[in-house]
Amino acid sequence: MIRIDGSYGEGGGQILRSSIALSCITGEDVEIYNIRASRPKPGLAAQHLKGIETAKVLCNGRVEGLRVGSTRVIFRPGRIRVRDLKVDIGTAGSITLLLQTLMPPLLHAGRECRIEITGGTDVKWSPSVDYFAFVLGDVLKEMGAEFEIELIRRGYYPRGGGKIVVKILSGELKGKKFKRVECCTVRGISHCSNLPAHVAERQAKSAEEVLREHGLQSEIRTEVRRDVSTGSGITLFCKYKGSISYGEKGKPAEKVGGGAALEIIGEIGSPGTFDRHLADQVMIPGVIARGVTVYSSTEITRHILSNAYVINSFIDGSVEIKDDTIRISGI
């Protein structure tokens, strides 16, 4: 059995998600202990339970310690059984974080399936659905994955209620050596729901102005919706680099848009091939790819080091990090 210390590095939910995904992929039993030990509320939250429950169904597995607040879980996977999945996370639990657990095993299985997930599409501390589609999604497609993402409705904190459908058509990934791409035009989506249209427009305008001041062209479209939850946000992207900013009560739309612009300007100005968030999100897909995946990151974060720890615990020597470069040997 593989034993993973959930307090290692950043000590958050990513260690849990990566461990469960790799357990499904490799067929190895895994024990994760000290789960989220450094967080204000240690142990499993409701969103983590939903991810493990869904992986259990997907892998025909068995689980010990599956309850809110549990700091120790044992996951025993069976064989992956590809099937259409319908998951309701509840409230505003992040859809994209759930996909970090489900997508790698499903891509590894390489069969067609449909995943419908209800929850949060645009919530703090997680990739937005647009980042998943246009930054991470494009990288996975470059590696050979074939899938489609359909946004049905957006879900913001605290109500959630967003919905997406992911159709996986083919999953065989091939390793790739990624090279830095100079950014020409920053693209983006500025959105709001149940708010005046000028909120999305001001977010976009502010981002465009900041980008222009730094010599960058932009094409940002606005999206005004009437979904079940209320909120706003903006995602900017340029090839392998992106940024996300969400609206909050009392936070001007100009700060939302301008903040996203400043973040992507910093990423574009850094020498790494991938932004620091993409760099850790590609690590598990790199493991299931055929061959070697190599790229550099604008920053080697604790999330990256935590993912390397988990991956190398399952497959010794699979991840090598030297300076700003990450090399992943696929299985």
N, C-alpha and C positions, 0 to 999 in steps of 0.2 A: 504493500500500500504506500502511495505517495503521501508524505506529510508536508503541509504548507502552513507556515506561520503567517496568519492574517494580519499581524502587526508590523510586518516587514515593510521598510521603505515608507511609502505614502500611507500604508495601512488602512486603505479604504475598500470600497466595494469592488474596485477593479480586480483586486487579487481574487476575490470570490468568483467574479464572472469569468476570468481567464482560467481559473482552476477547473470550474465546472465544464467549460467548453472543451478544454484539453482532455478532461476525463472522458467525455463523450467520444472525442476523436480517437484517443489512444486505447480506450477500453480499460484503462487503469483505475482501480479504486483510489479515492483520494479523501484524506482527512484535512479539513481546514480548521485550525484552532486560533484562538485570540482574534476572532473576527471583529474588525473595526474597533479594536481595543482602545485606540487613542481618541475615538470620537466622543462627543458629549453624551450620546446615547449609544453605548457599545452594542455589538451583536447585530443580528439580522433585523432589518426593517421590512415592512410589508412588501415593498418593491422587490427586495432580494428574494423573499419567499416565492413571489410569483415567477421570477426567473428560474429558480431551482425546480419549482413544481412543473414548469413547462419543459425544462430539460429532462426531468424524470419521465415525463410522458414521451418525449421525443426519443429517449434512449432506452425506454422500458426498464428504468433503473429503480433502485431502492435508496432511501434516504433516512438517516438518523439525525435528530436534532433540528428538525424543520419546524421551528416556531419563532415567533417574534421575540427578539432579545437573546436568542441562542448565540453563544460565542464559539460553538463547536458544531461542525457538520461533517458527517461521513456520507459520501456519495458513491454508490456502487452502480456503474452503468451496465446496461445490457447492450444489445445490438441496436444501432440507430435504425429506426423505422420511419422512413420519410413519409410524411402525410401532410395534408393541409391542416393548418393550425389556426385557431381563433382564440385570441387571448385578450381579456379585459384586465388591465393592470389595476384599475380603480384610481380614482382621483387623478392627480397629475404625475404619477410615476412615469419616469422617462421611457418612451418607446425606443429611442436609439440605444440606450444602455441595455435594455432587454435584448435588442438585436445583436449586441456584442457577444451575448451568450449563445444565441440561436444560430446566427448566420454561419459561423465557421463550421459547426458540425453538418449543417445542411449543404453548404458548398462542398465540403469534403465528400459527402454522400453522392453528390453529382447527379441528383434526379430532380425532375420538375416538381414544384410544390407551390402552394399559395399560403402566405401568412397574413392574417388580418389582426391588427393590434390596436386596442383602444387605450388611451392614456394621455400622457403629455408629449406633445411634439416639440414644444419650445419652452423649456424650463431651465432654471439655473443649474450650474454644475454638470451640464451634459451637452453633447452636441445637438444642435438643432436638426430638424429633419432636412433642411436645405443643405446644411453642411454634410450630412450623411449622403445625400443624393449627389451633390455636385463637387465634393472634395474627396471624401473617402470612396464614394461610389465610383467615381471616374478612375481612381487608382485600381480598384478591384477589377474594373472592366479592362483596364490596360493589362492586367495580369491574367485575363482570360475568362473571368466570370461573366455570365449573362443573366441579367435580372432587370426587372422593372419596378419602379416605386411610384405608387399613386397616392397622392395626398387627398384624403376625403374631407377632412376638416382639421383645423388646428386646435390644440389643447394647451392652455396656459395654466400656471399656478394661480390659485389653488384648486380650481374646479376640474381641470383636465378635460376629459371628454373628446380629445382629438382622436383621429383615426387615420391609419395608413394601411395600404395593402402592398405587400412585396411579393412579386412573382419571380421565383427562381427558375430559370430555364435550363441553365447548365452551370456546373460548378468547378470544373477542372482548372485549377490555377497553375500558372507557371512563374517561376522566380524571374526577377528582372533587376537589372542594375539601373536605378533611376538617376538621371542627371538633372542638375539645376536648370530651371527654365526662367529666363528673364520675363518679368511681367510687363505686358503692354497695356492691357485694359482690365481694370477691376470691375467685376460684375457683382450683382447682388440682388437681394429681394428684401424689401422693407414692407412689413405687414402689420395689420392690426385687426382686431375683431371686437365688435360692439363698441367701437370708439369712433369719433369723427374722422373722416378721411384725411384731414390735415395732419393727423398724428403720423401716419405712414409717410405722408408727403414731406413733413418736416424732418423726419429721421433720414430720409433719402437725401434731401437737399443739404442737410448738414454734413453728411458723409461725403457727398460730392464736392462740397466746398473745401473740406479739409484735404481730400485727396488731390484736388486741383492745386492747392497751395504747395503741395509736395511734388508737383510735376507729374501726377498720375491721372490718366483718363479713366472715366467710369461710365458704366451703363447699369443703372439700378432701377428695377421696376417696382412699382408699388402694388400692394394687394390689400384690398379692403373687404372684410368678410363679416358675416353675421352667423358665427358659430355658437356653440353652447357655452363657451367660456370667454372671458374678457381679458385682453392683453395685447401686447405689441412686441415687436422685435425686428432685428435686421441681421442678415447674414451676408458677408462679403466674401468673395473668393476670386482667386487668380491662380489657376492650375493647381499646384500642390500646397497652396497656402490660403488660409481663410481666417475669418474672425466672426465672432458672434456677440451681440449685445441685446439684452432684453429690457423692456420697459418695466418700470416700477412706479408705485404710487408716489407722487411727489418728485419724480425724476423727469426733467424736461426732455421732450423728444429730441432736441438738439444734442443733448448729452448722450443719448442712446446712439444716435447716428455718428456723432463725432468720436465717441469712444471706440466704436467698431472700426472706424477709419484709422485712428491712431494705432490700434493694435495690428491691423494688417500692414500698415506702413512699416512698423517695427519688424514684422516677419519678413516682408519683402526686402528690407534693407539688410537682413542677416544672411550670412553665406550658406546656410543649410539648404538642402534640397526640399525637405518637408518642414512644415511648421511643427511646433513641439507637440501639438495634440495629434496631428495625423501620424507622426512618427511612432507614437505608442499604439495607435489604433490599427496600424498595418502589421504589427508584430505577430499576432495570432494568425491572420491570413497568410503571412509569410511562412509560418510553420507547416501549413497544409499544402503549400505550393510545391510543385516539382522543380527541384533545382535550388538555386541560391538567390536570395533577394538582398540587395545592398542599397542603402541610401544614407544621407547625412541629415541631421536634425539641427534646427536653429538653436536648440538647447537640449541637453541630456537631463531630463527631469526625473523626479523621484517616481513618477508613474512609469517611465521607461525602464528604470532600474528594477522596479517591482515586477513588471511584466517579464523582464529578463530572468529574474529569480524564479518566477513560477514556471516559465517555459523550460529553463535548464534543469529544474527539479524533475520534470517529466522526461525530457530528452536532453541528456547531458551534453553540453557543448554546442547546442543548437544556435544560441545567440552569442555573438561576440561584439563587444562595444570597444572601440578604440577612438579616443578623442571625440569627434562629433559624428563618427560613422558607425552605423549599425549593420551587421552582417548576419543574416538568418539562413540557416541550412534547413530546407524543407524535408519533410518525411516522405 
